[in-house]
Amino acid sequence: VLAELLVKAGCVVRLVTPAARVSDWTVNTLEQATIHRRLAELGVEIVLNRGVVEVGADHVVTNCVFTDQRWREETEALVMVASRTPNDGVYRQLLDRADAWADAGVRSVKLIGDAQAPAPIAWATYAGHNYARLVDEAPLGDALPFRREVTALACP
């Protein structure tokens, strides 16, 4: 999405990823081929199986994830999409004020979504949906938070 936005703003974009595919996780959602095609049609240079090992004021050094061969590439700007860490500051502040919850009608506070563990948007969306669906339910203990159908074959 960021590469597409930058191209539409007039930038020349080179997308570098250590993965063998652009947006590799989207293979699971059947979107990967569409994403790759769209970026290619927009003129994004797609560089696979390469990581970033050095960032300078006017350059980036990339490396092959298999051989560690390196390339220095001049650049005016760099946008990194990398690992993220949870930001649970609001949750911790709420826990510090647990004694005031009853007066405000709050029974519990739960850490979910990106505050708990940053992940693809589909996971954060599921976490919010699941929490909203189960918010007033009794605790499940060790039961699974979803229904599982068990089927059996019967022979006549």
C-alpha positions as CSV (number, residue, x, y, z in Angstrom):
1,V,0.0,0.0,0.0
2,L,2.8,2.4,0.8
3,A,4.6,1.6,-2.4
4,E,1.4,2.3,-4.4
5,L,0.8,5.5,-2.5
6,L,4.4,6.7,-3.2
7,V,4.2,5.9,-6.9
8,K,0.9,7.8,-7.2
9,A,2.6,10.8,-5.5
10,G,5.2,10.7,-8.3
11,C,8.1,8.8,-6.6
12,V,10.2,6.2,-8.2
13,V,9.9,3.1,-5.9
14,R,12.1,0.1,-5.5
15,L,10.5,-2.5,-3.1
16,V,13.1,-4.7,-1.4
17,T,12.1,-7.7,0.6
18,P,13.9,-10.7,2.0
19,A,10.9,-12.9,1.1
20,A,10.6,-14.8,-2.2
21,R,7.3,-13.0,-2.9
22,V,6.0,-9.5,-2.4
23,S,3.6,-9.5,0.6
24,D,4.3,-13.1,1.2
25,W,1.7,-13.6,3.9
26,T,-1.1,-12.6,1.5
27,V,-0.7,-16.0,-0.2
28,N,-2.9,-17.1,2.7
29,T,-5.6,-14.6,1.7
30,L,-5.3,-15.2,-2.1
31,E,-4.2,-11.6,-2.7
32,Q,-0.5,-12.1,-3.3
33,A,-0.6,-12.4,-7.1
34,T,-3.0,-9.4,-7.4
35,I,-0.7,-7.3,-5.2
36,H,2.4,-8.2,-7.1
37,R,0.7,-7.6,-10.5
38,R,-0.6,-4.2,-9.4
39,L,2.8,-3.0,-8.2
40,A,4.5,-4.2,-11.3
41,E,1.9,-2.4,-13.5
42,L,2.6,0.8,-11.5
43,G,6.3,0.5,-12.3
44,V,7.5,-0.5,-8.9
45,E,10.9,-2.2,-9.2
46,I,10.5,-5.4,-7.1
47,V,13.6,-6.9,-5.6
48,L,13.1,-10.3,-3.9
49,N,15.3,-12.3,-1.6
50,R,17.3,-9.2,-0.5
51,G,17.6,-7.6,2.9
52,V,18.8,-4.2,4.1
53,V,22.1,-4.3,5.9
54,E,23.1,-0.6,5.9
55,V,21.3,2.7,5.7
56,G,23.3,5.9,4.9
57,A,22.3,9.5,4.3
58,D,22.2,8.9,0.6
59,H,22.4,5.2,0.1
60,V,21.2,1.8,1.1
61,V,23.2,-1.4,1.1
62,T,21.2,-4.6,0.4
63,N,22.3,-8.2,0.5
64,C,21.2,-11.5,-1.0
65,V,19.6,-13.6,1.8
66,F,21.3,-16.7,0.5
67,T,24.8,-15.6,-0.5
68,D,25.2,-12.3,1.4
69,Q,26.4,-10.6,-1.9
70,R,25.9,-6.9,-1.4
71,W,24.8,-3.9,-3.5
72,R,25.1,-0.2,-2.7
73,E,22.2,1.7,-4.1
74,E,21.8,5.5,-4.1
75,T,18.5,6.8,-2.7
76,E,16.9,10.0,-1.6
77,A,14.6,8.4,0.9
78,L,13.8,5.1,2.6
79,V,10.5,3.8,4.0
80,M,11.0,0.8,6.2
81,V,8.3,-1.7,7.0
82,A,9.8,-4.0,9.6
83,S,9.0,-5.8,12.8
84,R,6.9,-4.0,15.3
85,T,6.7,-4.3,19.1
86,P,3.6,-4.1,21.1
87,N,2.5,-0.8,22.6
88,D,0.5,-1.7,25.7
89,G,1.0,1.6,27.6
90,V,-2.7,2.4,27.8
91,Y,-3.4,-1.1,29.1
92,R,-0.8,-0.8,31.8
93,Q,-2.1,2.7,32.8
94,L,-5.6,1.2,33.2
95,L,-4.2,-1.7,35.3
96,D,-2.5,0.9,37.6
97,R,-6.0,2.4,38.2
98,A,-7.8,-0.9,38.8
99,D,-9.1,0.4,42.1
100,A,-11.2,3.1,40.2
101,W,-12.8,0.6,37.8
102,A,-15.8,-0.3,40.0
103,D,-16.8,3.4,40.4
104,A,-16.7,3.8,36.6
105,G,-18.7,0.6,35.9
106,V,-15.7,-1.2,34.4
107,R,-15.5,-4.9,35.3
108,S,-12.4,-5.9,33.4
109,V,-9.8,-4.7,30.9
110,K,-8.3,-7.0,28.3
111,L,-5.2,-6.6,26.1
112,I,-6.0,-7.5,22.5
113,G,-4.9,-6.8,18.9
114,D,-1.7,-4.9,18.0
115,A,-1.3,-3.7,21.6
116,Q,-0.8,-7.3,22.6
117,A,1.2,-8.5,19.5
118,P,1.4,-6.5,16.2
119,A,0.3,-8.7,13.3
120,P,-1.5,-8.5,10.0
121,I,-4.7,-6.4,10.0
122,A,-6.8,-9.5,9.6
123,W,-5.6,-10.7,13.0
124,A,-6.3,-7.4,14.7
125,T,-9.7,-7.3,13.1
126,Y,-10.4,-10.8,14.3
127,A,-9.2,-10.0,17.9
128,G,-11.6,-7.0,18.0
129,H,-14.5,-8.9,16.6
130,N,-13.9,-11.9,18.9
131,Y,-13.6,-9.7,22.0
132,A,-16.8,-7.8,21.1
133,R,-18.7,-11.1,20.6
134,L,-17.5,-12.6,23.9
135,V,-17.3,-9.5,26.1
136,D,-20.3,-10.5,28.3
137,E,-19.8,-14.2,28.1
138,A,-18.6,-16.3,31.1
139,P,-14.9,-17.3,31.0
140,L,-14.4,-20.3,28.8
141,G,-11.7,-21.9,31.0
142,D,-9.7,-24.2,28.7
143,A,-12.4,-24.5,26.1
144,L,-11.8,-23.3,22.6
145,P,-13.3,-19.8,21.8
146,F,-15.1,-21.1,18.8
147,R,-17.5,-23.8,17.9
148,R,-16.1,-26.9,16.2
149,E,-18.3,-29.2,14.3
150,V,-17.5,-32.8,14.7
151,T,-18.8,-34.9,11.8
152,A,-18.9,-38.7,11.5
153,L,-19.5,-40.9,8.5
154,A,-22.2,-43.5,8.9
155,C,-22.5,-46.6,6.6
156,P,-26.0,-47.8,5.9
